[in-house]
Amino acid sequence: MYFAIDKGHNLPVNRGASGIEQEDDLTFELGGLLIEELRKSGHRVIDCTPEKADTINDALRQRVERANEAGTDYFVSIHFNAFDGTAHGTEVLHYPGSTRAGDLAERVLAELVAIGFRNRGVKSRESLYVLKKTIMPAILIEVCFCDSVKDMERYRETGATEIARRIARGLASVPKQ
C-alpha cells in the first residue's frame, strides 16, 4: 500500500501541545520511525510534513496537497494530546462517513490499546483540515497525552520504535481496496 505520513506540527509557527514532552518532538521521532517501519514492510511512503510554512493554514495546506498529489491509499497524521495533566489514553480520529478510514482507525487503535494505553475510542471529526481536505481515507492518531505522567511513562517504557511497529501493523492490516 501507499501511505502519506504527516508528523503533526513540527514548524516554528505551531509546535503543538506541550507538557512533560513537546508534541512536535514526539511526532518527529515517532513519525520518522513509522515511515521506516512501513518501508521495511514493503510499503510505499511519502512524508507529508512541510519543511517550512509561514502560517498554520499554509502548513496544513502543504500537508494535504502533498498527499493528494501523490495519490496515496491512506493519509495518517501523528499527534499527541494534552489537557490538564489528568487525562490519558489514545484515540484515533477520522472524517464522518468514511468507513475505510473508520476501519483503519479501529485497527490502529486496537494496536495502541494492546500495549497498555487507555482506549478513548475512534471518533469522527469534520472540522479537522487534514481529515476534511484529503481525497483519500485519512486518520489522525492522538497517540497519548504528552502532559500525562501515566501516558509518558507508558510511552517511554514501551519505546517509540515498538509504538511505531504497532501503528504500522495496524495500518498494514487493512485490506487494500
Secondary structure, 3 states (H helix, E strand, C coil): CEEEEEECCCECCECCCECCCEHHHHHHHHHHHHHHHHHHCCCEEEECCCCCCCCHHHHHHHHHHHHHHHCCCEEEEEEEECCCCCCCCEEEEECCCCHHHHHHHHHHHHHHHHCCCCEEEEEECCCCHHHHCCCCCEEEEEEEECCCHHHHHHHHHHCHHHHHHHHHHHHHCCCCC
